[in-house]
Amino acid sequence: MIPNAESNEKKGYFLEALLLIDRMREKKGTFQFLINGMVVVDPTKPKKERDIHEFDVIELFINESGEAECWVYACSIADEYKQNNEEQLKTLAEGIHKIYSDLKVRTRYIIPKNKSGGGWKPKEEETGVGNWN
């Protein structure tokens, strides 16, 4: 469906949906919870300007060792996905770590495996941002 989508926005939504399906199929630890489309807001701004940033998928789970982990995924079909997401990922990951210092925090980019060759399967890439514990 992705190559036939009429807009890049829809292609991005489809890639995000594929990631969610992959994560639901992959059992991680003893408890797993997925949040899709979390929006960070600034309540001090007028209603139309409150949305600061949307995070595509956040995965919370208890790993096999009984430790809590939080993985934040930025899904993108844009060529400049790192520049578009790095600062927001860093801010969120640092904020989570500041409040929950024992929590393992990981951030990942999700991009198409081979967009130019028609390979839209999600590919996970390390961000280098927000890896604690």
C-alpha positions as CSV (number, residue, x, y, z in Angstrom):
1,M,0.0,0.0,0.0
2,I,2.8,2.4,0.7
3,P,4.1,3.0,-2.8
4,N,0.6,3.6,-4.0
5,A,-0.3,6.1,-1.3
6,E,-1.2,9.5,-2.7
7,S,0.8,11.6,-0.2
8,N,4.0,11.3,1.8
9,E,2.0,11.9,4.9
10,K,0.0,8.7,4.3
11,K,3.2,6.8,3.4
12,G,4.6,7.9,6.8
13,Y,1.4,6.7,8.6
14,F,1.7,3.3,6.9
15,L,5.3,2.9,7.9
16,E,4.3,3.8,11.5
17,A,1.5,1.2,11.4
18,L,4.0,-1.4,10.1
19,L,6.2,-0.7,13.1
20,L,3.3,-1.1,15.5
21,I,2.4,-4.4,14.0
22,D,6.0,-5.6,14.2
23,R,6.2,-4.5,17.9
24,M,2.9,-6.2,18.8
25,R,4.1,-9.4,17.2
26,E,7.5,-9.4,19.0
27,K,7.2,-10.4,22.7
28,K,9.5,-8.4,24.9
29,G,9.8,-9.4,28.5
30,T,7.0,-10.0,30.8
31,F,4.9,-6.9,30.2
32,Q,4.7,-4.7,27.1
33,F,2.7,-1.5,26.4
34,L,2.7,0.6,23.2
35,I,1.7,4.2,22.9
36,N,1.1,5.6,19.5
37,G,1.0,9.3,18.5
38,M,1.9,10.8,21.8
39,V,1.8,14.6,21.6
40,V,3.8,16.9,23.9
41,V,1.9,20.1,24.6
42,D,2.6,23.4,26.1
43,P,-0.6,24.3,28.2
44,T,0.5,27.9,28.5
45,K,0.0,28.6,24.8
46,P,-3.3,29.2,22.9
47,K,-5.1,26.0,22.0
48,K,-4.0,26.1,18.3
49,E,-0.4,26.4,19.2
50,R,-0.1,23.9,22.1
51,D,1.2,20.9,20.2
52,I,5.0,21.0,20.5
53,H,6.0,17.7,19.0
54,E,4.5,14.3,18.2
55,F,6.3,11.1,19.0
56,D,5.3,8.2,16.8
57,V,5.7,5.1,19.0
58,I,6.7,4.7,22.6
59,E,7.2,1.2,23.9
60,L,7.3,0.5,27.6
61,F,8.1,-3.0,28.9
62,I,9.5,-5.1,31.7
63,N,12.4,-7.1,30.3
64,E,13.3,-10.7,31.1
65,S,15.5,-9.5,34.0
66,G,12.6,-7.6,35.6
67,E,13.9,-4.1,34.6
68,A,11.7,-1.4,33.1
69,E,12.6,-0.1,29.7
70,C,11.3,2.8,27.6
71,W,12.0,2.8,23.8
72,V,11.0,5.9,21.8
73,Y,10.7,5.4,18.0
74,A,10.7,8.3,15.4
75,C,9.2,6.9,12.2
76,S,10.1,8.8,9.0
77,I,10.2,8.5,5.3
78,A,12.1,11.8,4.9
79,D,15.7,11.7,3.7
80,E,16.6,14.2,6.5
81,Y,15.1,12.1,9.3
82,K,18.0,12.6,11.7
83,Q,17.9,16.4,11.5
84,N,14.1,16.4,11.8
85,N,13.9,14.3,15.0
86,E,17.2,14.3,16.9
87,E,16.6,17.3,19.1
88,Q,13.0,16.3,20.1
89,L,14.2,12.7,20.8
90,K,17.0,14.0,23.0
91,T,14.7,16.4,24.9
92,L,12.1,13.7,25.6
93,A,14.7,11.0,26.5
94,E,16.5,13.3,28.9
95,G,13.3,14.4,30.5
96,I,12.2,10.8,31.0
97,H,15.6,9.9,32.4
98,K,15.6,12.9,34.8
99,I,12.3,11.7,36.4
100,Y,12.9,7.9,36.2
101,S,16.6,7.6,36.6
102,D,16.5,3.7,37.0
103,L,14.6,3.3,33.7
104,K,16.4,2.0,30.7
105,V,15.8,4.6,28.0
106,R,16.5,3.9,24.3
107,T,15.7,5.9,21.1
108,R,15.5,4.6,17.6
109,Y,14.8,5.9,14.1
110,I,12.5,3.8,12.0
111,I,13.0,4.3,8.3
112,P,12.2,2.3,5.2
113,K,14.7,-0.5,4.5
114,N,15.2,0.6,0.9
115,K,12.8,3.5,-0.1
116,S,14.4,4.2,-3.5
117,G,14.3,0.5,-4.4
118,G,10.7,0.0,-3.2
119,G,11.6,-1.7,0.1
120,W,9.2,-0.2,2.6
121,K,9.7,-2.7,5.4
122,P,10.7,-0.8,8.6
123,K,14.4,-0.7,9.4
124,E,15.5,0.2,13.0
125,E,18.5,2.5,13.3
126,E,20.3,3.6,16.5
127,T,20.1,7.3,17.2
128,G,22.9,7.7,19.6
129,V,20.6,9.8,21.7
130,G,19.2,8.9,25.1
131,N,20.7,5.6,26.0
132,W,20.8,5.2,29.8
133,N,21.4,2.2,32.1
